[in-house]
């Protein structure tokens, strides 16, 4: 079992590729600006939007753990 896990992990690391996931319009707007203010605002917006799924998943794990502990007692 450990050998299979090691081989699959090694396979994923060797054959992984970097992906650029930015639309062409956003890239064009952000590359043409000299000051970089819009680019920073877009990056801040992305980080802001990324926070909510992590909070929701964390809350789901917390409440499921709380329910599991209550059932075991």
Chimera marker file (.cmm) of the C-alpha trace (Angstrom):
<marker_set name="trace">
<marker id="1" x="0.000" y="0.000" z="0.000" r="1" g="1" b="0" radius="0.5"/>
<marker id="2" x="2.776" y="2.446" z="0.874" r="1" g="1" b="0" radius="0.5"/>
<marker id="3" x="4.620" y="1.665" z="-2.345" r="1" g="1" b="0" radius="0.5"/>
<marker id="4" x="1.505" y="2.429" z="-4.388" r="1" g="1" b="0" radius="0.5"/>
<marker id="5" x="0.992" y="5.740" z="-2.556" r="1" g="1" b="0" radius="0.5"/>
<marker id="6" x="4.629" y="6.704" z="-3.090" r="1" g="1" b="0" radius="0.5"/>
<marker id="7" x="4.472" y="5.920" z="-6.802" r="1" g="1" b="0" radius="0.5"/>
<marker id="8" x="1.248" y="7.869" z="-7.313" r="1" g="1" b="0" radius="0.5"/>
<marker id="9" x="2.579" y="10.865" z="-5.378" r="1" g="1" b="0" radius="0.5"/>
<marker id="10" x="5.811" y="10.813" z="-7.354" r="1" g="1" b="0" radius="0.5"/>
<marker id="11" x="3.804" y="10.566" z="-10.582" r="1" g="1" b="0" radius="0.5"/>
<marker id="12" x="1.761" y="13.640" z="-9.645" r="1" g="1" b="0" radius="0.5"/>
<marker id="13" x="4.848" y="15.691" z="-8.818" r="1" g="1" b="0" radius="0.5"/>
<marker id="14" x="6.745" y="14.704" z="-11.944" r="1" g="1" b="0" radius="0.5"/>
<marker id="15" x="3.901" y="15.299" z="-14.389" r="1" g="1" b="0" radius="0.5"/>
<marker id="16" x="2.306" y="18.361" z="-12.837" r="1" g="1" b="0" radius="0.5"/>
<marker id="17" x="2.196" y="21.602" z="-14.790" r="1" g="1" b="0" radius="0.5"/>
<marker id="18" x="1.798" y="25.193" z="-13.755" r="1" g="1" b="0" radius="0.5"/>
<marker id="19" x="-1.519" y="26.662" z="-14.880" r="1" g="1" b="0" radius="0.5"/>
<marker id="20" x="-2.234" y="30.333" z="-15.419" r="1" g="1" b="0" radius="0.5"/>
<marker id="21" x="-5.905" y="30.842" z="-14.666" r="1" g="1" b="0" radius="0.5"/>
<marker id="22" x="-6.505" y="34.424" z="-15.614" r="1" g="1" b="0" radius="0.5"/>
<marker id="23" x="-8.865" y="35.477" z="-18.357" r="1" g="1" b="0" radius="0.5"/>
<marker id="24" x="-7.486" y="37.307" z="-21.368" r="1" g="1" b="0" radius="0.5"/>
<marker id="25" x="-9.404" y="40.511" z="-20.650" r="1" g="1" b="0" radius="0.5"/>
<marker id="26" x="-8.177" y="40.747" z="-17.064" r="1" g="1" b="0" radius="0.5"/>
<marker id="27" x="-4.630" y="40.080" z="-18.161" r="1" g="1" b="0" radius="0.5"/>
<marker id="28" x="-4.796" y="42.750" z="-20.868" r="1" g="1" b="0" radius="0.5"/>
<marker id="29" x="-6.129" y="45.378" z="-18.456" r="1" g="1" b="0" radius="0.5"/>
<marker id="30" x="-3.624" y="44.554" z="-15.735" r="1" g="1" b="0" radius="0.5"/>
<marker id="31" x="-0.601" y="44.426" z="-18.049" r="1" g="1" b="0" radius="0.5"/>
<marker id="32" x="-1.320" y="47.795" z="-19.693" r="1" g="1" b="0" radius="0.5"/>
<marker id="33" x="-1.496" y="49.715" z="-16.433" r="1" g="1" b="0" radius="0.5"/>
<marker id="34" x="1.721" y="51.387" z="-15.274" r="1" g="1" b="0" radius="0.5"/>
<marker id="35" x="0.985" y="52.049" z="-11.613" r="1" g="1" b="0" radius="0.5"/>
<marker id="36" x="-0.139" y="48.570" z="-10.654" r="1" g="1" b="0" radius="0.5"/>
<marker id="37" x="-3.011" y="49.834" z="-8.504" r="1" g="1" b="0" radius="0.5"/>
<marker id="38" x="-5.603" y="47.796" z="-10.393" r="1" g="1" b="0" radius="0.5"/>
<marker id="39" x="-3.445" y="44.699" z="-10.214" r="1" g="1" b="0" radius="0.5"/>
<marker id="40" x="-3.177" y="45.020" z="-6.441" r="1" g="1" b="0" radius="0.5"/>
<marker id="41" x="-6.934" y="45.581" z="-6.182" r="1" g="1" b="0" radius="0.5"/>
<marker id="42" x="-7.651" y="42.477" z="-8.266" r="1" g="1" b="0" radius="0.5"/>
<marker id="43" x="-5.266" y="40.408" z="-6.134" r="1" g="1" b="0" radius="0.5"/>
<marker id="44" x="-6.889" y="41.695" z="-2.940" r="1" g="1" b="0" radius="0.5"/>
<marker id="45" x="-10.315" y="40.832" z="-4.331" r="1" g="1" b="0" radius="0.5"/>
<marker id="46" x="-9.208" y="37.311" z="-5.174" r="1" g="1" b="0" radius="0.5"/>
<marker id="47" x="-7.836" y="36.791" z="-1.662" r="1" g="1" b="0" radius="0.5"/>
<marker id="48" x="-11.039" y="38.213" z="-0.191" r="1" g="1" b="0" radius="0.5"/>
<marker id="49" x="-13.151" y="35.800" z="-2.236" r="1" g="1" b="0" radius="0.5"/>
<marker id="50" x="-10.914" y="32.859" z="-1.310" r="1" g="1" b="0" radius="0.5"/>
<marker id="51" x="-11.433" y="33.371" z="2.419" r="1" g="1" b="0" radius="0.5"/>
<marker id="52" x="-15.125" y="32.415" z="2.478" r="1" g="1" b="0" radius="0.5"/>
<marker id="53" x="-14.833" y="28.812" z="1.233" r="1" g="1" b="0" radius="0.5"/>
<marker id="54" x="-12.113" y="28.135" z="3.806" r="1" g="1" b="0" radius="0.5"/>
<marker id="55" x="-14.261" y="29.595" z="6.573" r="1" g="1" b="0" radius="0.5"/>
<marker id="56" x="-17.265" y="27.514" z="5.493" r="1" g="1" b="0" radius="0.5"/>
<marker id="57" x="-15.233" y="24.298" z="5.323" r="1" g="1" b="0" radius="0.5"/>
<marker id="58" x="-13.679" y="25.058" z="8.705" r="1" g="1" b="0" radius="0.5"/>
<marker id="59" x="-17.088" y="25.633" z="10.257" r="1" g="1" b="0" radius="0.5"/>
<marker id="60" x="-18.416" y="22.414" z="8.728" r="1" g="1" b="0" radius="0.5"/>
<marker id="61" x="-15.508" y="20.433" z="10.185" r="1" g="1" b="0" radius="0.5"/>
<marker id="62" x="-15.898" y="22.132" z="13.564" r="1" g="1" b="0" radius="0.5"/>
<marker id="63" x="-19.606" y="21.363" z="13.838" r="1" g="1" b="0" radius="0.5"/>
<marker id="64" x="-19.202" y="17.812" z="12.568" r="1" g="1" b="0" radius="0.5"/>
<marker id="65" x="-16.426" y="17.253" z="15.127" r="1" g="1" b="0" radius="0.5"/>
<marker id="66" x="-18.617" y="18.736" z="17.841" r="1" g="1" b="0" radius="0.5"/>
<marker id="67" x="-21.515" y="16.421" z="16.891" r="1" g="1" b="0" radius="0.5"/>
<marker id="68" x="-19.179" y="13.414" z="16.710" r="1" g="1" b="0" radius="0.5"/>
<marker id="69" x="-17.798" y="14.125" z="20.190" r="1" g="1" b="0" radius="0.5"/>
<marker id="70" x="-21.315" y="14.526" z="21.557" r="1" g="1" b="0" radius="0.5"/>
<marker id="71" x="-22.357" y="11.139" z="20.129" r="1" g="1" b="0" radius="0.5"/>
<marker id="72" x="-19.319" y="9.335" z="21.559" r="1" g="1" b="0" radius="0.5"/>
<marker id="73" x="-19.993" y="10.526" z="25.117" r="1" g="1" b="0" radius="0.5"/>
<link id1="1" id2="2" r="1" g="1" b="0" radius="0.2"/>
<link id1="2" id2="3" r="1" g="1" b="0" radius="0.2"/>
<link id1="3" id2="4" r="1" g="1" b="0" radius="0.2"/>
<link id1="4" id2="5" r="1" g="1" b="0" radius="0.2"/>
<link id1="5" id2="6" r="1" g="1" b="0" radius="0.2"/>
<link id1="6" id2="7" r="1" g="1" b="0" radius="0.2"/>
<link id1="7" id2="8" r="1" g="1" b="0" radius="0.2"/>
<link id1="8" id2="9" r="1" g="1" b="0" radius="0.2"/>
<link id1="9" id2="10" r="1" g="1" b="0" radius="0.2"/>
<link id1="10" id2="11" r="1" g="1" b="0" radius="0.2"/>
<link id1="11" id2="12" r="1" g="1" b="0" radius="0.2"/>
<link id1="12" id2="13" r="1" g="1" b="0" radius="0.2"/>
<link id1="13" id2="14" r="1" g="1" b="0" radius="0.2"/>
<link id1="14" id2="15" r="1" g="1" b="0" radius="0.2"/>
<link id1="15" id2="16" r="1" g="1" b="0" radius="0.2"/>
<link id1="16" id2="17" r="1" g="1" b="0" radius="0.2"/>
<link id1="17" id2="18" r="1" g="1" b="0" radius="0.2"/>
<link id1="18" id2="19" r="1" g="1" b="0" radius="0.2"/>
<link id1="19" id2="20" r="1" g="1" b="0" radius="0.2"/>
<link id1="20" id2="21" r="1" g="1" b="0" radius="0.2"/>
<link id1="21" id2="22" r="1" g="1" b="0" radius="0.2"/>
<link id1="22" id2="23" r="1" g="1" b="0" radius="0.2"/>
<link id1="23" id2="24" r="1" g="1" b="0" radius="0.2"/>
<link id1="24" id2="25" r="1" g="1" b="0" radius="0.2"/>
<link id1="25" id2="26" r="1" g="1" b="0" radius="0.2"/>
<link id1="26" id2="27" r="1" g="1" b="0" radius="0.2"/>
<link id1="27" id2="28" r="1" g="1" b="0" radius="0.2"/>
<link id1="28" id2="29" r="1" g="1" b="0" radius="0.2"/>
<link id1="29" id2="30" r="1" g="1" b="0" radius="0.2"/>
<link id1="30" id2="31" r="1" g="1" b="0" radius="0.2"/>
<link id1="31" id2="32" r="1" g="1" b="0" radius="0.2"/>
<link id1="32" id2="33" r="1" g="1" b="0" radius="0.2"/>
<link id1="33" id2="34" r="1" g="1" b="0" radius="0.2"/>
<link id1="34" id2="35" r="1" g="1" b="0" radius="0.2"/>
<link id1="35" id2="36" r="1" g="1" b="0" radius="0.2"/>
<link id1="36" id2="37" r="1" g="1" b="0" radius="0.2"/>
<link id1="37" id2="38" r="1" g="1" b="0" radius="0.2"/>
<link id1="38" id2="39" r="1" g="1" b="0" radius="0.2"/>
<link id1="39" id2="40" r="1" g="1" b="0" radius="0.2"/>
<link id1="40" id2="41" r="1" g="1" b="0" radius="0.2"/>
<link id1="41" id2="42" r="1" g="1" b="0" radius="0.2"/>
<link id1="42" id2="43" r="1" g="1" b="0" radius="0.2"/>
<link id1="43" id2="44" r="1" g="1" b="0" radius="0.2"/>
<link id1="44" id2="45" r="1" g="1" b="0" radius="0.2"/>
<link id1="45" id2="46" r="1" g="1" b="0" radius="0.2"/>
<link id1="46" id2="47" r="1" g="1" b="0" radius="0.2"/>
<link id1="47" id2="48" r="1" g="1" b="0" radius="0.2"/>
<link id1="48" id2="49" r="1" g="1" b="0" radius="0.2"/>
<link id1="49" id2="50" r="1" g="1" b="0" radius="0.2"/>
<link id1="50" id2="51" r="1" g="1" b="0" radius="0.2"/>
<link id1="51" id2="52" r="1" g="1" b="0" radius="0.2"/>
<link id1="52" id2="53" r="1" g="1" b="0" radius="0.2"/>
<link id1="53" id2="54" r="1" g="1" b="0" radius="0.2"/>
<link id1="54" id2="55" r="1" g="1" b="0" radius="0.2"/>
<link id1="55" id2="56" r="1" g="1" b="0" radius="0.2"/>
<link id1="56" id2="57" r="1" g="1" b="0" radius="0.2"/>
<link id1="57" id2="58" r="1" g="1" b="0" radius="0.2"/>
<link id1="58" id2="59" r="1" g="1" b="0" radius="0.2"/>
<link id1="59" id2="60" r="1" g="1" b="0" radius="0.2"/>
<link id1="60" id2="61" r="1" g="1" b="0" radius="0.2"/>
<link id1="61" id2="62" r="1" g="1" b="0" radius="0.2"/>
<link id1="62" id2="63" r="1" g="1" b="0" radius="0.2"/>
<link id1="63" id2="64" r="1" g="1" b="0" radius="0.2"/>
<link id1="64" id2="65" r="1" g="1" b="0" radius="0.2"/>
<link id1="65" id2="66" r="1" g="1" b="0" radius="0.2"/>
<link id1="66" id2="67" r="1" g="1" b="0" radius="0.2"/>
<link id1="67" id2="68" r="1" g="1" b="0" radius="0.2"/>
<link id1="68" id2="69" r="1" g="1" b="0" radius="0.2"/>
<link id1="69" id2="70" r="1" g="1" b="0" radius="0.2"/>
<link id1="70" id2="71" r="1" g="1" b="0" radius="0.2"/>
<link id1="71" id2="72" r="1" g="1" b="0" radius="0.2"/>
<link id1="72" id2="73" r="1" g="1" b="0" radius="0.2"/>
</marker_set>
